[in-house]
Amino acid sequence: MPDQNDALTRLVQEHVGRGRRLTLRAFEEQAVDPISKRRLSKSLAGNIVQGHQIKVTPEVLRAIAAGIGESLATVRAAAIQQYIGIEVTDPFQTPPGDDDTVLRVAHEVGASAEDLQQVRHALGNSEPEGDSR
């Protein structure tokens, strides 16, 4: 799968491995789903770090998030990008904490701000950013 986007793999590899914050063993020990208490097996943890395809479930994603210390939203977004091939972003690029309502749109991986202009227009914000009118 040379064209596979490996967002989840890269996210985990940022935290786990030689020269990283976590060893594979530490990741495996910390990767416990806080709801079901399911642990990642040693082989599953290794497969995730090595970039092998895994069966993605809510339990596995929660365990990964706990294992690497990232938010579940970050891990989910990476899994969606890697396994489904779409990104979920805010087309209005709302800074965190600026608004109580944040809109997220699923789109092709790599879509530019110009590609999302039609989305902004459909949602009622048709003015391009930086418009001097």
C-alpha positions as a Markdown table, in Angstrom:
| # | Residue | x | y | z |
|---|---|---|---|---|
| 1 | Met | 0.0 | 0.0 | 0.0 |
| 2 | Pro | 2.5 | 2.7 | -1.0 |
| 3 | Asp | -0.1 | 5.4 | -1.5 |
| 4 | Gln | -1.7 | 4.8 | 1.9 |
| 5 | Asn | -1.9 | 7.9 | 4.1 |
| 6 | Asp | -0.4 | 6.8 | 7.4 |
| 7 | Ala | -1.6 | 9.6 | 9.7 |
| 8 | Leu | -2.4 | 7.3 | 12.7 |
| 9 | Thr | 0.9 | 5.4 | 12.3 |
| 10 | Arg | 2.9 | 8.7 | 12.2 |
| 11 | Leu | 1.0 | 10.1 | 15.2 |
| 12 | Val | 1.9 | 7.0 | 17.3 |
| 13 | Gln | 5.5 | 7.0 | 16.0 |
| 14 | Glu | 5.9 | 10.6 | 17.1 |
| 15 | His | 5.6 | 9.3 | 20.7 |
| 16 | Val | 6.8 | 5.7 | 20.6 |
| 17 | Gly | 10.1 | 4.1 | 19.6 |
| 18 | Arg | 13.8 | 4.6 | 19.8 |
| 19 | Gly | 14.7 | 8.1 | 20.8 |
| 20 | Arg | 11.1 | 9.0 | 21.5 |
| 21 | Arg | 9.3 | 9.7 | 24.8 |
| 22 | Leu | 7.9 | 6.2 | 25.1 |
| 23 | Thr | 9.4 | 2.8 | 24.5 |
| 24 | Leu | 7.1 | 0.2 | 22.9 |
| 25 | Arg | 6.8 | -1.5 | 26.3 |
| 26 | Ala | 5.8 | 1.7 | 28.0 |
| 27 | Phe | 3.2 | 2.4 | 25.3 |
| 28 | Glu | 1.8 | -1.1 | 25.6 |
| 29 | Glu | 1.5 | -0.7 | 29.4 |
| 30 | Gln | -0.2 | 2.7 | 29.2 |
| 31 | Ala | -2.5 | 1.8 | 26.3 |
| 32 | Val | -5.6 | 0.9 | 28.2 |
| 33 | Asp | -9.1 | 1.9 | 27.2 |
| 34 | Pro | -10.4 | 3.9 | 30.1 |
| 35 | Ile | -14.0 | 2.7 | 29.5 |
| 36 | Ser | -13.7 | -1.0 | 28.7 |
| 37 | Lys | -10.3 | -1.5 | 30.5 |
| 38 | Arg | -9.2 | -3.3 | 27.3 |
| 39 | Arg | -5.4 | -3.4 | 27.0 |
| 40 | Leu | -3.5 | -3.4 | 23.7 |
| 41 | Ser | -1.7 | -6.7 | 23.3 |
| 42 | Lys | 2.1 | -6.6 | 22.8 |
| 43 | Ser | 1.6 | -7.7 | 19.2 |
| 44 | Leu | -1.1 | -5.2 | 18.5 |
| 45 | Ala | 0.9 | -2.3 | 20.0 |
| 46 | Gly | 3.9 | -3.4 | 17.8 |
| 47 | Asn | 1.7 | -3.6 | 14.7 |
| 48 | Ile | 0.4 | -0.1 | 15.3 |
| 49 | Val | 3.9 | 1.3 | 15.7 |
| 50 | Gln | 5.2 | -0.6 | 12.6 |
| 51 | Gly | 2.3 | 0.7 | 10.5 |
| 52 | His | 0.6 | -2.6 | 9.9 |
| 53 | Gln | -3.1 | -2.5 | 9.3 |
| 54 | Ile | -5.2 | -3.1 | 12.4 |
| 55 | Lys | -8.9 | -3.6 | 13.2 |
| 56 | Val | -10.0 | -0.1 | 14.3 |
| 57 | Thr | -12.5 | -0.1 | 17.1 |
| 58 | Pro | -13.6 | 2.6 | 19.6 |
| 59 | Glu | -11.8 | 0.6 | 22.3 |
| 60 | Val | -8.5 | 0.4 | 20.3 |
| 61 | Leu | -8.6 | 4.2 | 19.6 |
| 62 | Arg | -9.3 | 5.1 | 23.2 |
| 63 | Ala | -6.4 | 2.8 | 24.3 |
| 64 | Ile | -4.1 | 4.4 | 21.7 |
| 65 | Ala | -5.0 | 7.9 | 23.0 |
| 66 | Ala | -4.3 | 6.8 | 26.6 |
| 67 | Gly | -1.1 | 5.1 | 25.5 |
| 68 | Ile | 0.4 | 8.2 | 23.8 |
| 69 | Gly | -1.2 | 10.8 | 25.9 |
| 70 | Glu | -3.1 | 12.5 | 23.1 |
| 71 | Ser | -6.8 | 13.5 | 22.9 |
| 72 | Leu | -9.2 | 11.0 | 21.6 |
| 73 | Ala | -10.3 | 13.5 | 19.0 |
| 74 | Thr | -6.7 | 13.7 | 17.7 |
| 75 | Val | -6.4 | 9.9 | 17.5 |
| 76 | Arg | -9.8 | 9.6 | 15.8 |
| 77 | Ala | -9.0 | 12.2 | 13.2 |
| 78 | Ala | -5.7 | 10.4 | 12.4 |
| 79 | Ala | -7.5 | 7.0 | 12.1 |
| 80 | Ile | -10.2 | 8.5 | 9.9 |
| 81 | Gln | -7.5 | 10.0 | 7.6 |
| 82 | Gln | -5.5 | 6.8 | 7.4 |
| 83 | Tyr | -8.3 | 4.2 | 7.2 |
| 84 | Ile | -11.1 | 6.1 | 5.4 |
| 85 | Gly | -9.1 | 8.7 | 3.5 |
| 86 | Ile | -10.8 | 11.8 | 4.6 |
| 87 | Glu | -9.9 | 14.7 | 6.9 |
| 88 | Val | -12.1 | 16.5 | 9.3 |
| 89 | Thr | -11.4 | 20.2 | 9.6 |
| 90 | Asp | -12.9 | 23.5 | 10.5 |
| 91 | Pro | -13.4 | 25.4 | 7.2 |
| 92 | Phe | -13.5 | 28.7 | 9.0 |
| 93 | Gln | -10.3 | 28.0 | 10.9 |
| 94 | Thr | -11.8 | 29.1 | 14.2 |
| 95 | Pro | -9.1 | 29.7 | 16.8 |
| 96 | Pro | -9.5 | 27.4 | 19.8 |
| 97 | Gly | -11.6 | 29.1 | 22.5 |
| 98 | Asp | -12.9 | 31.8 | 20.2 |
| 99 | Asp | -16.3 | 30.4 | 19.7 |
| 100 | Asp | -18.7 | 28.1 | 21.5 |
| 101 | Thr | -19.7 | 26.6 | 18.2 |
| 102 | Val | -17.1 | 24.9 | 16.0 |
| 103 | Leu | -18.1 | 23.4 | 12.7 |
| 104 | Arg | -16.2 | 20.4 | 11.3 |
| 105 | Val | -16.4 | 19.2 | 7.7 |
| 106 | Ala | -15.2 | 15.9 | 6.3 |
| 107 | His | -13.3 | 16.3 | 3.0 |
| 108 | Glu | -10.7 | 14.7 | 0.8 |
| 109 | Val | -7.2 | 14.6 | 2.3 |
| 110 | Gly | -5.2 | 17.6 | 1.3 |
| 111 | Ala | -8.1 | 19.9 | 0.3 |
| 112 | Ser | -6.9 | 23.5 | 0.3 |
| 113 | Ala | -8.7 | 26.6 | 1.8 |
| 114 | Glu | -9.7 | 27.4 | -1.8 |
| 115 | Asp | -11.3 | 24.0 | -2.1 |
| 116 | Leu | -13.3 | 24.7 | 1.0 |
| 117 | Gln | -14.6 | 28.1 | -0.2 |
| 118 | Gln | -17.7 | 26.4 | -1.5 |
| 119 | Val | -18.4 | 24.9 | 1.9 |
| 120 | Arg | -18.0 | 28.3 | 3.6 |
| 121 | His | -20.3 | 29.8 | 1.1 |
| 122 | Ala | -22.9 | 27.1 | 1.6 |
| 123 | Leu | -22.7 | 27.7 | 5.3 |
| 124 | Gly | -23.3 | 31.4 | 5.1 |
| 125 | Asn | -19.8 | 32.9 | 5.1 |
| 126 | Ser | -19.1 | 33.6 | 1.5 |
| 127 | Glu | -16.5 | 36.4 | 2.1 |
| 128 | Pro | -13.1 | 35.2 | 1.3 |
| 129 | Glu | -10.5 | 35.7 | 4.0 |
| 130 | Gly | -8.5 | 38.9 | 3.6 |
| 131 | Asp | -11.2 | 40.5 | 1.5 |
| 132 | Ser | -10.7 | 44.3 | 1.7 |
| 133 | Arg | -14.2 | 45.4 | 0.7 |
